Amino acid sequence: MEQQETAMFIRTKARGNRTYLQIVENQRQQGKIVQRVIANLGRLDILRQSGEIDALMRSMQRFSEKLAVLGGGLFEFLGARASVHS
């Protein structure tokens, strides 16, 4: 059986005049990329206003060995070096 390559990411999806946040998985199946929505997180404007995006990112950083969320940006550990992304 062939091992499947997968990659997960966050994307926005516009529906009418609203934008929603989704967790999506890319899978290679029979030589083609297929996207599957893992979770609909909700309306982007409400998630931002309520602070839920920030809370989710803080929660997820506990499991990352390479990235950390700081006040104004993303802190990336690069061996002995570090860089900040805004």
C-alpha positions in Angstrom: 0.0 0.0 0.0 1.4 3.4 -1.0 2.1 5.9 1.8 0.0 9.1 1.5 1.6 12.5 1.8 -0.5 15.0 3.8 -0.1 18.6 4.8 -2.4 20.7 7.0 -2.9 24.4 7.0 -5.3 27.2 7.8 -7.2 29.0 5.1 -10.0 31.6 4.7 -13.1 30.8 2.7 -15.3 33.6 1.4 -19.1 33.0 1.4 -21.1 36.0 0.3 -19.9 39.0 2.3 -18.5 36.8 5.1 -15.1 35.1 5.5 -14.7 31.9 7.4 -11.6 30.2 8.8 -10.9 26.6 8.1 -8.3 23.9 8.9 -7.6 22.0 5.7 -5.6 18.9 4.8 -4.0 18.3 1.5 -3.6 14.6 0.5 -2.0 13.2 -2.5 -4.3 10.5 -3.9 -3.5 8.6 -7.1 -1.1 11.4 -8.1 -3.5 14.2 -7.5 -3.8 16.7 -4.6 -7.2 16.4 -2.8 -8.2 19.0 -0.2 -10.4 18.0 2.8 -11.8 20.5 5.3 -10.9 19.1 8.8 -12.7 21.8 10.7 -14.6 25.0 10.2 -13.5 27.4 13.0 -16.1 30.1 12.4 -16.4 33.6 11.0 -13.1 35.4 10.8 -14.4 38.7 12.1 -16.0 37.1 15.1 -12.9 35.0 15.9 -10.7 38.1 15.7 -13.1 40.3 17.8 -13.5 37.7 20.5 -9.7 36.9 20.7 -10.3 33.2 19.9 -7.7 33.1 17.2 -5.0 34.4 19.7 -6.2 31.9 22.3 -6.0 29.0 19.8 -2.5 30.0 18.7 -1.3 30.2 22.3 -2.8 26.8 23.0 -1.2 25.2 19.9 2.3 26.6 20.6 2.6 24.2 23.5 3.1 21.4 20.9 5.6 23.2 18.7 9.3 22.6 19.0 10.2 25.3 16.5 7.8 28.2 16.8 6.6 30.4 19.6 3.9 33.1 19.5 5.0 36.5 20.9 3.1 39.8 21.3 3.5 41.2 17.8 4.6 38.3 15.7 5.8 34.8 15.4 9.1 33.8 16.9 11.0 31.1 15.0 13.8 29.1 16.5 16.5 28.4 13.9 19.1 26.4 15.8 21.2 29.0 17.7 19.6 31.9 15.7 16.1 33.2 16.0 14.0 35.5 13.8 10.7 37.3 14.3 8.0 37.4 11.7 5.2 40.0 12.0 
